[in-house]
Amino acid sequence: MDELLKIFEPLFKKWFDDVDMSPFMVYMVDCVDASALPFLAQQFKVDGYRGWNLAITETQQRELIKKGIEIQRKVGTPYAIKQALFALGFTNVVINEGIGYTYNGDFNFDGAISFGGGNIWVNFGVEIRTPNPSSISSETRELVRLLILEYKNARSNLQYLHFLTE
């Protein structure tokens, strides 16, 4: 068998030396053509509200795709939310878990909040610090909220999303 391979090796080398292999390297996200990025986003499950709608620049799109596998492994954790936001340029994110209400007589018992203050362990809030929070549009705020809802665990409730000054 080795002799047969030795005979055909020069022939294969000649055939494949002139072939541009870059179109076949689609998982090299930094090198792939920009037209393939939406398909990779769908494959790595970062399309739509999972971050793609927030990725404005091609660099952000590539970074989001590269973090896609890591994010999918950790879906349902604060880590996944932070990594998705980090890939989109929000580098200072704080997630406050276990936010609860203390009963002070102001709440009516309607099933939403129990007299004991509710299940505070399921409530969380997100603070994103940016240099100029007033420059963030309402559309971007809504897309960030939808991204958080995509990556949070099913039992948790997002209580607030604040954009604060760094």
Secondary structure, 3 states (H helix, E strand, C coil): CHHHHHHHHHHHHHHHHCCCCHHHCCCCCCCCCHHHHHHHHHHCCCCHHHCCCCCCCHHHHHHHHHHHHHHHHCCCCHHHHHHHHHHCCCCCEEEEECCCCCCCCCCCCCCCCCCCCCCHHHEEEEEEEECCHHHCCHHHHHHHHHHHHHHCCCCCEEEEEEEEEC
